[in-house]
Amino acid sequence: MDNDLQDIFLEESAVDLNGLCADVLARRPLILVSNRGPVEHQMPEGHRQSDGPPATPEPRRGSGSVVTAFASLAQNFDFTWVSSAMSEGDRTVASASSGQRLMSPLHGHRIGLRYVTTPRRAYHKYYNVICNPLLWFLQHYMWNPPYNPTVDSTIHDAWENGYVAVNEAFAKAVVQQARTGETSPIVIGHDYHLYLLPEFMRREIPDAVIQHYVHIPWPTPLYWSMIPGYIVTRICESLCMADIVGFQTRQDVRSFLDTVEEFIPEALVDRHTDSIELDGRRCLLRVYPGSINVEEVQHIANAPRTLEYEAQLRAEAPESTIVRIDRAEPNKNIVRGFRAYEQMLNDHPELKGRVKFLAFLVPSRTHVRQYQRYLDEVKQSINQVNDAHRTDGWEPIVPYIENNYALAIAGMKVYDTLLVNTLVEGMNLVAKEGPVVNLRSGVLALSQSSGVYRQLATGALSLAPTDIDGTAHTLYQAVTMPAQERKRRADLLYSTVLRHDNNDWLARQFQDIAALL
């Protein structure tokens, strides 16, 4: 795409968003709430609590999609971000501030921070028993051996004394912050960690404007039926106390309507307006597909460190390069991707030595045994393919198992094929980042069950994620695609992502919030 046209798109979206946010925030203060916050405080390396005088925690930008999505707002507007005190450094800062609001220490930030400190045992039950092994796996349709926990007394206890308790602590912090202002706030909560926040907030501040955004899929009521009904009912009742609940896809909205209809018979479900009435309140359901900050991603792609990695990857590149970039999580379907690649090599031995698979994999939640077990499976799969097919001077799969975003972006720049064969997920941002930095008219091979599929389908090659033979054929089609068709598809992907970037995602939400004020 022409660079001048890109500049026009980015400038127009930024102006629209900034003007919209200025108008909304002039009428009500904003409180953003998420488990992981925009600033992580780390204790100095080698520090121990018994060492001399107290050490000063070092602030760093937080990680995660929510932090990235709201980065531009944090630089341009004053609002409060409430999050967990996750690290020792966070707890030290929270203790020093007595739980009160403090200004972000990061350069360029205009926001205030408020940390929620909960007992470590309660947080463990909340995060490591309910949020990840239970809700995350359930909502990704992965409630099956060996990944699902059995619902026993441990789960019931963790729900009440972990999940409910931590959500209530979050609500208390939000309410305290809300009462420092003259008008009731806009409260935007995020994801499966904080499903009970709307319930607690509505009870304490009835006229707050509450939005909750769900980043992961919402499964059908039949799937929700596999866990105790009182948990599902309470989650749904709480979300219905929000003014707006945002989802990634239309299918998620339909599934939520079905779930509420199944578990809350007295709720009035309106499928024409995508709304629910419960206890005299109306909750709107909306679709806001997550996206990326194109300008920021392209800036990182041209940073010196990224350019060094790019040069290294190019120096070792064969005729064609397949790339995948994932957190090492079971729904990413990494093992089947490697098996499909191996099947392609078996079907087309002439490609041996001419194609290389670069796998950029970020270890994820390794303290949770299900995730560590999956990472072990991924490593074993890589070794099996390499042992069976390597030759002198050629390694079929080259893994980079580390959290190195600059290296991953370099991989995006050099791919000829980008494989995204995920099972079920909310949204895949790699599928959007790749097309805006790639320099080789790369082909996107995309799972039809990915949350991003509907937006990018016309420019991608589609695949069924469990079909290894079909995925092998799709990879071969991508590797052998004529240059003109590659460029046509790449240009289409580029323009689609550019029009539906992170500014567009935020603007759609603030437009709906503004309509309620």
Salt bridges, closest charged atoms under 4 A:
ASP23 OD2 - ARG27 NH2 2.88
GLU40 OE2 - ARG36 NH1 3.44
ASP51 OD1 - ARG48 NH2 3.38
GLU58 OE1 - ARG60 NH2 3.95
ASP78 OD1 - ARG101 NH2 2.79
GLU88 OE2 - HIS47 NE2 3.76
ASP90 OD1 - HIS41 ND1 3.28
ASP157 OD2 - LYS125 NZ 2.80
GLU199 OE2 - ARG203 NH2 2.98
GLU199 OE2 - ARG234 NH2 2.96
GLU204 OE1 - ARG179 NH2 3.41
ASP243 OD2 - ARG202 NH2 2.97
ASP243 OD1 - ARG281 NH2 3.16
ASP258 OD1 - ARG271 NH2 2.84
GLU261 OE1 - ARG271 NH2 2.76
ASP274 OD2 - ARG250 NH1 2.56
GLU296 OE2 - ARG61 NH1 3.10
GLU310 OE2 - ARG314 NE 2.97
GLU310 OE1 - LYS413 NZ 2.61
GLU319 OE2 - ARG354 NH2 2.92
ASP326 OD2 - ARG324 NE 2.60
GLU329 OE2 - ARG327 NE 3.13
GLU329 OE2 - ARG365 NH1 3.12
GLU342 OE2 - HIS389 NE2 3.03
GLU350 OE2 - HIS348 ND1 3.41
ASP387 OD1 - ARG390 NH1 2.90
GLU395 OE2 - ARG390 NH2 2.68
ASP416 OD1 - ARG440 NE 2.80
ASP416 OD1 - ARG486 NH2 3.63
GLU425 OE1 - LYS332 NZ 2.96
GLU485 OE2 - ARG488 NH2 2.91
GLU485 OE2 - ARG489 NE 2.85
ASP491 OD2 - LYS487 NZ 2.73
ASP504 OD2 - HIS500 ND1 3.50
ASP504 OD2 - ARG508 NE 2.84
